[in-house]
Amino acid sequence: MSKTTGIRYPKNWTHKAVRKYLTQESQQKSKEVFEKTHVPIRRIKVTRNNNVSGFDNEYIDEETFRDGVTASGLEDDNRMFFVVGEAGSGKSELCQWLQYEIEALSHDRCSHIPIHIPRQVREPREVLGRLADYLDDEPLDDAKRLADLPAQGVFEKTIGTIAVAFNKNDPVIDLIEDGTFRDKVRENLRTYVDAFDDPQSELEFEPISEEDIASLLDEYPAARDEHGREDLPAEEKLFDVITRQAKDAIKEMLFVGDIKETLRQIDQRFQERDERPVLIIEDLTGFTIFQHEILSFFSDLGAAHWDVVIGVTTGMEKKLVEGQRADIASQETINDRIAARVTLTERTEDGAKTLFLEQEGVHIDLARTYLRAIKQESGGEFEGEPDISKEK
């Protein structure tokens, strides 16, 4: 009963039912619960289409997206689809829906098998474990978790691996030995390890930012002269080398093996069964130390026979994907190799808007869908809309 009005409002829910349906992540719901609360996504913007059937319109719906992903034949080359959007724009919802849809199709008219990596799967060993489940031999017996390794040992190994990329007489060695450089690397390693326990935090690993390298180069001009070119600033070149070396150091310490070889073995296993794997990566940043290998493997279109859906935030896409080479030796960019890029947000003068929330009546649909599911779960006998206009 309301203390201010004296009106008694009907209560047709339980706290258990509310917690069951109102979750932070789509993956926290069972298939049944997910399907009860999923509101169809009807507004997905196509920002690049390299000949995917049905993607010719500016906007498509989730069914058209599904059909485009599963339109491949067993022998077709790798196909990449990027799903770009701000946090909370529906990437996880679309990825979870896609998994369930492909699972249903595989029993009907499709031989595609989804492999879903949700964004809360963040530890490198766990990522590889999800993939290795599709192989007979478990290749991760010796794999370690980064949080279990001694922090000082991880730091020293990382610094040492960065240094070996340069000649001992290279002036950049003095920069690497600088206290500021070492402090930044130590701090960023600590932040990276802590992020594994918090699915809401960013997981992108940079041993040191490009801006911090630029500041240090002001103190070590010889290093800038040695590595700078007219077409490539020294800080950009050094950032790429240092980041790659640091990630290689972590992979070596974790004993996680070669992710490309794991993907090749999985592809071969599926080919033997006349099936085609569909890798659904909710958030590319969760692959952290594997990002380069993931993009390199799937952008080598003839290397295997995968469909891969990659979710990535807008800012991270520009940093990791847009215009970046999938491999240093490549002559083509990611943009030329993807099957399509779609976005779930759109830039406006005020920032960005979520396209899903632009659907007509979507707020009412969401409220009605969740309230109906929660009331049914609570087992209430109440039917119809509550009349709260009169005191009960």
C-alpha positions as a Python dict, from the first residue, in 0.01 Angstrom:
ca = {
    (1, 'M'): (0, 0, 0),
    (2, 'S'): (128, 346, -87),
    (3, 'K'): (186, 558, 227),
    (4, 'T'): (104, 879, 43),
    (5, 'T'): (-214, 779, -145),
    (6, 'G'): (-348, 480, 44),
    (7, 'I'): (-378, 288, -284),
    (8, 'R'): (-289, -83, -277),
    (9, 'Y'): (-110, -184, -596),
    (10, 'P'): (-129, -544, -721),
    (11, 'K'): (201, -736, -697),
    (12, 'N'): (227, -998, -968),
    (13, 'W'): (595, -1082, -947),
    (14, 'T'): (855, -1240, -723),
    (15, 'H'): (1208, -1117, -669),
    (16, 'K'): (1336, -1454, -790),
    (17, 'A'): (1157, -1410, -1122),
    (18, 'V'): (1288, -1054, -1161),
    (19, 'R'): (1647, -1169, -1104),
    (20, 'K'): (1598, -1454, -1350),
    (21, 'Y'): (1489, -1233, -1638),
    (22, 'L'): (1668, -905, -1569),
    (23, 'T'): (2033, -997, -1618),
    (24, 'Q'): (2337, -794, -1725),
    (25, 'E'): (2439, -1037, -1998),
    (26, 'S'): (2236, -1229, -2256),
    (27, 'Q'): (2449, -1537, -2184),
    (28, 'Q'): (2326, -1540, -1824),
    (29, 'K'): (1985, -1651, -1947),
    (30, 'S'): (1888, -2000, -2054),
    (31, 'K'): (1763, -2047, -2409),
    (32, 'E'): (1404, -2057, -2285),
    (33, 'V'): (1441, -1738, -2081),
    (34, 'F'): (1623, -1560, -2363),
    (35, 'E'): (1354, -1641, -2617),
    (36, 'K'): (1080, -1520, -2381),
    (37, 'T'): (1242, -1177, -2350),
    (38, 'H'): (1403, -1125, -2692),
    (39, 'V'): (1253, -837, -2890),
    (40, 'P'): (1343, -868, -3261),
    (41, 'I'): (1615, -634, -3385),
    (42, 'R'): (1475, -465, -3694),
    (43, 'R'): (1722, -186, -3747),
    (44, 'I'): (2078, -293, -3832),
    (45, 'K'): (2271, -55, -4055),
    (46, 'V'): (2487, -197, -4334),
    (47, 'T'): (2797, 22, -4365),
    (48, 'R'): (2993, -209, -4594),
    (49, 'N'): (2883, -497, -4813),
    (50, 'N'): (3121, -703, -5021),
    (51, 'N'): (2864, -902, -5215),
    (52, 'V'): (2652, -1057, -4935),
    (53, 'S'): (2306, -1142, -5066),
    (54, 'G'): (2030, -946, -4894),
    (55, 'F'): (2263, -678, -4759),
    (56, 'D'): (2192, -433, -5042),
    (57, 'N'): (1959, -212, -4836),
    (58, 'E'): (2089, 50, -4593),
    (59, 'Y'): (1909, -119, -4303),
    (60, 'I'): (1840, -489, -4249),
    (61, 'D'): (1678, -694, -3972),
    (62, 'E'): (1816, -981, -3765),
    (63, 'E'): (1671, -1250, -3995),
    (64, 'T'): (1845, -1098, -4297),
    (65, 'F'): (2168, -1083, -4101),
    (66, 'R'): (2132, -1450, -4004),
    (67, 'D'): (2060, -1550, -4363),
    (68, 'G'): (2367, -1361, -4484),
    (69, 'V'): (2594, -1532, -4232),
    (70, 'T'): (2460, -1880, -4311),
    (71, 'A'): (2449, -1836, -4690),
    (72, 'S'): (2794, -1992, -4728),
    (73, 'G'): (2868, -2335, -4871),
    (74, 'L'): (3087, -2591, -4699),
    (75, 'E'): (3382, -2525, -4930),
    (76, 'D'): (3358, -2146, -4933),
    (77, 'D'): (3656, -1947, -4807),
    (78, 'N'): (3664, -1762, -4475),
    (79, 'R'): (3396, -1493, -4441),
    (80, 'M'): (3410, -1216, -4179),
    (81, 'F'): (3121, -1006, -4052),
    (82, 'F'): (3184, -713, -3820),
    (83, 'V'): (2910, -602, -3580),
    (84, 'V'): (3004, -255, -3456),
    (85, 'G'): (2835, -58, -3180),
    (86, 'E'): (2874, 122, -2853),
    (87, 'A'): (2847, -66, -2526),
    (88, 'G'): (2484, -158, -2459),
    (89, 'S'): (2377, -129, -2822),
    (90, 'G'): (2273, -495, -2854),
    (91, 'K'): (2585, -675, -2982),
    (92, 'S'): (2557, -949, -2720),
    (93, 'E'): (2182, -984, -2776),
    (94, 'L'): (2230, -1024, -3152),
    (95, 'C'): (2515, -1272, -3106),
    (96, 'Q'): (2319, -1486, -2859),
    (97, 'W'): (2012, -1483, -3084),
    (98, 'L'): (2229, -1581, -3381),
    (99, 'Q'): (2370, -1881, -3193),
    (100, 'Y'): (2025, -2015, -3108),
    (101, 'E'): (1897, -1954, -3461),
    (102, 'I'): (2188, -2138, -3625),
    (103, 'E'): (2150, -2427, -3380),
    (104, 'A'): (1787, -2457, -3486),
    (105, 'L'): (1875, -2438, -3855),
    (106, 'S'): (2144, -2704, -3825),
    (107, 'H'): (1873, -2957, -3748),
    (108, 'D'): (1672, -2851, -4049),
    (109, 'R'): (1835, -2722, -4364),
    (110, 'C'): (2178, -2599, -4260),
    (111, 'S'): (2509, -2765, -4171),
    (112, 'H'): (2652, -2463, -3993),
    (113, 'I'): (2760, -2512, -3631),
    (114, 'P'): (2792, -2205, -3403),
    (115, 'I'): (3086, -2163, -3166),
    (116, 'H'): (2994, -1877, -2935),
    (117, 'I'): (3256, -1689, -2732),
    (118, 'P'): (3064, -1456, -2495),
    (119, 'R'): (3233, -1141, -2382),
    (120, 'Q'): (3264, -1256, -2021),
    (121, 'V'): (3503, -1530, -2139),
    (122, 'R'): (3820, -1324, -2112),
    (123, 'E'): (4110, -1525, -1975),
    (124, 'P'): (4323, -1652, -2272),
    (125, 'R'): (4312, -2008, -2141),
    (126, 'E'): (3932, -1997, -2128),
    (127, 'V'): (3910, -1859, -2482),
    (128, 'L'): (4128, -2140, -2617),
    (129, 'G'): (3936, -2389, -2405),
    (130, 'R'): (3607, -2297, -2575),
    (131, 'L'): (3768, -2366, -2911),
    (132, 'A'): (3952, -2679, -2802),
    (133, 'D'): (3623, -2836, -2696),
    (134, 'Y'): (3576, -2918, -3065),
    (135, 'L'): (3897, -3122, -3082),
    (136, 'D'): (3953, -3473, -2951),
    (137, 'D'): (4289, -3393, -2795),
    (138, 'E'): (4295, -3123, -2528),
    (139, 'P'): (4596, -2901, -2619),
    (140, 'L'): (4580, -2691, -2304),
    (141, 'D'): (4710, -2929, -2038),
    (142, 'D'): (5005, -2700, -1964),
    (143, 'A'): (4826, -2371, -2022),
    (144, 'K'): (4838, -2121, -1735),
    (145, 'R'): (4616, -1842, -1610),
    (146, 'L'): (4784, -1504, -1612),
    (147, 'A'): (4653, -1413, -1267),
    (148, 'D'): (4830, -1719, -1122),
    (149, 'L'): (5175, -1617, -1246),
    (150, 'P'): (5408, -1405, -1026),
    (151, 'A'): (5358, -1038, -1117),
    (152, 'Q'): (5728, -951, -1106),
    (153, 'G'): (5816, -1244, -1330),
    (154, 'V'): (5551, -1143, -1582),
    (155, 'F'): (5685, -787, -1580),
    (156, 'E'): (6050, -884, -1629),
    (157, 'K'): (5964, -1132, -1906),
    (158, 'T'): (5758, -866, -2084),
    (159, 'I'): (6032, -602, -2064),
    (160, 'G'): (6293, -853, -2181),
    (161, 'T'): (6086, -964, -2479),
    (162, 'I'): (6028, -604, -2582),
    (163, 'A'): (6401, -530, -2566),
    (164, 'V'): (6507, -825, -2784),
    (165, 'A'): (6319, -673, -3078),
    (166, 'F'): (6589, -408, -3102),
    (167, 'N'): (6962, -415, -3164),
    (168, 'K'): (7158, -363, -2842),
    (169, 'N'): (7305, -42, -2988),
    (170, 'D'): (6963, 94, -3083),
    (171, 'P'): (6895, 421, -2897),
    (172, 'V'): (6544, 295, -2814),
    (173, 'I'): (6702, 60, -2558),
    (174, 'D'): (6766, 362, -2334),
    (175, 'L'): (6399, 453, -2364),
    (176, 'I'): (6295, 99, -2262),
    (177, 'E'): (6519, 115, -1956),
    (178, 'D'): (6373, 450, -1853),
    (179, 'G'): (6190, 439, -1519),
    (180, 'T'): (5879, 602, -1664),
    (181, 'F'): (5857, 341, -1938),
    (182, 'R'): (5893, 56, -1690),
    (183, 'D'): (5639, 207, -1450),
    (184, 'K'): (5384, 241, -1731),
    (185, 'V'): (5432, -121, -1840),
    (186, 'R'): (5404, -247, -1483),
    (187, 'E'): (5087, -45, -1420),
    (188, 'N'): (4922, -155, -1746),
    (189, 'L'): (5003, -520, -1682),
    (190, 'R'): (4840, -496, -1339),
    (191, 'T'): (4530, -332, -1487),
    (192, 'Y'): (4511, -599, -1756),
    (193, 'V'): (4525, -888, -1511),
    (194, 'D'): (4267, -727, -1280),
    (195, 'A'): (4029, -679, -1575),
    (196, 'F'): (3980, -1055, -1615),
    (197, 'D'): (3759, -1053, -1305),
    (198, 'D'): (3538, -767, -1423),
    (199, 'P'): (3338, -829, -1745),
    (200, 'Q'): (3236, -461, -1750),
    (201, 'S'): (3594, -334, -1779),
    (202, 'E'): (3794, -283, -2096),
    (203, 'L'): (4032, -569, -2163),
    (204, 'E'): (4247, -425, -2440),
    (205, 'F'): (4613, -465, -2346),
    (206, 'E'): (4866, -196, -2426),
    (207, 'P'): (5199, -217, -2244),
    (208, 'I'): (5231, 158, -2301),
    (209, 'S'): (5020, 401, -2499),
    (210, 'E'): (5133, 566, -2820),
    (211, 'E'): (5096, 905, -2649),
    (212, 'D'): (5330, 801, -2367),
    (213, 'I'): (5585, 676, -2618),
    (214, 'A'): (5569, 1010, -2799),
    (215, 'S'): (5637, 1193, -2472),
    (216, 'L'): (5936, 971, -2396),
    (217, 'L'): (6073, 1024, -2746),
    (218, 'D'): (6101, 1395, -2666),
    (219, 'E'): (6361, 1290, -2409),
    (220, 'Y'): (6529, 1044, -2644),
    (221, 'P'): (6549, 1226, -2980),
    (222, 'A'): (6803, 976, -3116),
    (223, 'A'): (6538, 705, -3092),
    (224, 'R'): (6292, 925, -3281),
    (225, 'D'): (6549, 987, -3554),
    (226, 'E'): (6630, 617, -3577),
    (227, 'H'): (6271, 494, -3615),
    (228, 'G'): (6078, 786, -3761),
    (229, 'R'): (5988, 821, -4128),
    (230, 'E'): (5793, 1079, -4323),
    (231, 'D'): (5506, 835, -4374),
    (232, 'L'): (5524, 673, -4029),
    (233, 'P'): (5595, 859, -3702),
    (234, 'A'): (5841, 689, -3468),
    (235, 'E'): (5584, 659, -3188),
    (236, 'E'): (5343, 469, -3416),
    (237, 'K'): (5609, 225, -3534),
    (238, 'L'): (5744, 167, -3183),
    (239, 'F'): (5394, 125, -3040),
    (240, 'D'): (5321, -155, -3288),
    (241, 'V'): (5651, -334, -3220),
    (242, 'I'): (5635, -296, -2841),
    (243, 'T'): (5271, -411, -2822),
    (244, 'R'): (5333, -714, -3042),
    (245, 'Q'): (5638, -816, -2839),
    (246, 'A'): (5454, -776, -2508),
    (247, 'K'): (5164, -991, -2628),
    (248, 'D'): (5409, -1254, -2754),
    (249, 'A'): (5571, -1260, -2410),
    (250, 'I'): (5236, -1323, -2242),
    (251, 'K'): (5143, -1600, -2487),
    (252, 'E'): (5478, -1768, -2422),
    (253, 'M'): (5432, -1749, -2046),
    (254, 'L'): (5080, -1890, -2066),
    (255, 'F'): (5171, -2190, -2284),
    (256, 'V'): (4852, -2139, -2487),
    (257, 'G'): (5009, -2251, -2812),
    (258, 'D'): (4931, -2134, -3164),
    (259, 'I'): (4570, -2020, -3199),
    (260, 'K'): (4599, -2028, -3578),
    (261, 'E'): (4691, -2395, -3568),
    (262, 'T'): (4398, -2464, -3334),
    (263, 'L'): (4162, -2291, -3577),
    (264, 'R'): (4306, -2490, -3869),
    (265, 'Q'): (4257, -2818, -3684),
    (266, 'I'): (3898, -2730, -3595),
    (267, 'D'): (3830, -2638, -3958),
    (268, 'Q'): (3966, -2974, -4074),
    (269, 'R'): (3755, -3161, -3819),
    (270, 'F'): (3437, -2984, -3935),
    (271, 'Q'): (3521, -3044, -4300),
    (272, 'E'): (3548, -3416, -4231),
    (273, 'R'): (3192, -3409, -4093),
    (274, 'D'): (3054, -3195, -4380),
    (275, 'E'): (2989, -2910, -4139),
    (276, 'R'): (3097, -2548, -4135),
    (277, 'P'): (3193, -2366, -3811),
    (278, 'V'): (3047, -2023, -3737),
    (279, 'L'): (3261, -1846, -3479),
    (280, 'I'): (3061, -1579, -3292),
    (281, 'I'): (3289, -1345, -3097),
    (282, 'E'): (3078, -1106, -2890),
    (283, 'D'): (3369, -873, -2822),
    (284, 'L'): (3702, -879, -3004),
    (285, 'T'): (3873, -706, -2712),
    (286, 'G'): (3819, -1024, -2511),
    (287, 'F'): (4074, -1193, -2735),
    (288, 'T'): (4339, -934, -2634),
    (289, 'I'): (4668, -1110, -2705),
    (290, 'F'): (4510, -1308, -2992),
    (291, 'Q'): (4363, -1013, -3183),
    (292, 'H'): (4637, -999, -3444),
    (293, 'E'): (4622, -1376, -3504),
    (294, 'I'): (4242, -1375, -3527),
    (295, 'L'): (4233, -1098, -3787),
    (296, 'S'): (4529, -1241, -3975),
    (297, 'F'): (4384, -1594, -3989),
    (298, 'F'): (4036, -1499, -4103),
    (299, 'S'): (4150, -1229, -4345),
    (300, 'D'): (4356, -1495, -4523),
    (301, 'L'): (4044, -1592, -4709),
    (302, 'G'): (4178, -1914, -4855),
    (303, 'A'): (4323, -2045, -4529),
    (304, 'A'): (4010, -2224, -4406),
    (305, 'H'): (3631, -2243, -4426),
    (306, 'W'): (3486, -2039, -4140),
    (307, 'D'): (3214, -1782, -4102),
    (308, 'V'): (3310, -1548, -3821),
    (309, 'V'): (3099, -1276, -3661),
    (310, 'I'): (3310, -1028, -3465),
    (311, 'G'): (3157, -778, -3223),
    (312, 'V'): (3360, -468, -3151),
    (313, 'T'): (3293, -128, -2997),
    (314, 'T'): (3301, 173, -3227),
    (315, 'G'): (3618, 323, -3086),
    (316, 'M'): (3801, -9, -3069),
    (317, 'E'): (3713, -87, -3428),
    (318, 'K'): (3888, 225, -3548),
    (319, 'K'): (4186, 135, -3339),
    (320, 'L'): (4211, -236, -3419),
    (321, 'V'): (4033, -290, -3745),
    (322, 'E'): (3940, 3, -3965),
    (323, 'G'): (4215, 61, -4217),
    (324, 'Q'): (4460, -158, -4030),
    (325, 'R'): (4643, -437, -4209),
    (326, 'A'): (4550, -787, -4102),
    (327, 'D'): (4910, -889, -4152),
    (328, 'I'): (5224, -680, -4195),
    (329, 'A'): (5297, -848, -4530),
    (330, 'S'): (4944, -798, -4666),
    (331, 'Q'): (4870, -567, -4954),
    (332, 'E'): (4499, -551, -4879),
    (333, 'T'): (4324, -406, -4578),
    (334, 'I'): (4061, -557, -4354),
    (335, 'N'): (3797, -345, -4527),
    (336, 'D'): (3865, -525, -4854),
    (337, 'R'): (3845, -869, -4697),
    (338, 'I'): (3536, -862, -4477),
    (339, 'A'): (3210, -996, -4615),
    (340, 'A'): (3019, -712, -4451),
    (341, 'R'): (3022, -459, -4169),
    (342, 'V'): (2703, -366, -3985),
    (343, 'T'): (2652, -117, -3705),
    (344, 'L'): (2406, -102, -3419),
    (345, 'T'): (2469, 263, -3336),
    (346, 'E'): (2470, 577, -3544),
    (347, 'R'): (2661, 899, -3490),
    (348, 'T'): (2459, 1214, -3424),
    (349, 'E'): (2540, 1572, -3332),
    (350, 'D'): (2482, 1478, -2969),
    (351, 'G'): (2702, 1167, -2978),
    (352, 'A'): (2560, 828, -3076),
    (353, 'K'): (2215, 673, -3080),
    (354, 'T'): (2127, 305, -3048),
    (355, 'L'): (1940, 198, -3362),
    (356, 'F'): (1741, -70, -3180),
    (357, 'L'): (1585, 196, -2961),
    (358, 'E'): (1478, 386, -3275),
    (359, 'Q'): (1236, 106, -3368),
    (360, 'E'): (875, 213, -3347),
    (361, 'G'): (715, 118, -3016),
    (362, 'V'): (1024, -71, -2899),
    (363, 'H'): (1016, 66, -2544),
    (364, 'I'): (659, -56, -2500),
    (365, 'D'): (748, -390, -2658),
    (366, 'L'): (1041, -435, -2421),
    (367, 'A'): (839, -347, -2111),
    (368, 'R'): (546, -567, -2211),
    (369, 'T'): (769, -862, -2303),
    (370, 'Y'): (962, -858, -1975),
    (371, 'L'): (658, -794, -1757),
    (372, 'R'): (467, -1078, -1921),
    (373, 'A'): (757, -1322, -1872),
    (374, 'I'): (809, -1219, -1508),
    (375, 'K'): (437, -1247, -1425),
    (376, 'Q'): (415, -1591, -1585),
    (377, 'E'): (726, -1706, -1399),
    (378, 'S'): (582, -1578, -1072),
    (379, 'G'): (277, -1800, -1117),
    (380, 'G'): (25, -1523, -1058),
    (381, 'E'): (-336, -1571, -1151),
    (382, 'F'): (-380, -1206, -1244),
    (383, 'E'): (-498, -1145, -1601),
    (384, 'G'): (-545, -822, -1788),
    (385, 'E'): (-408, -479, -1711),
    (386, 'P'): (-408, -373, -1343),
    (387, 'D'): (-659, -104, -1246),
    (388, 'I'): (-477, 120, -1001),
    (389, 'S'): (-708, 416, -1038),
    (390, 'K'): (-912, 320, -736),
    (391, 'E'): (-816, 243, -381),
    (392, 'K'): (-829, -129, -311),
}
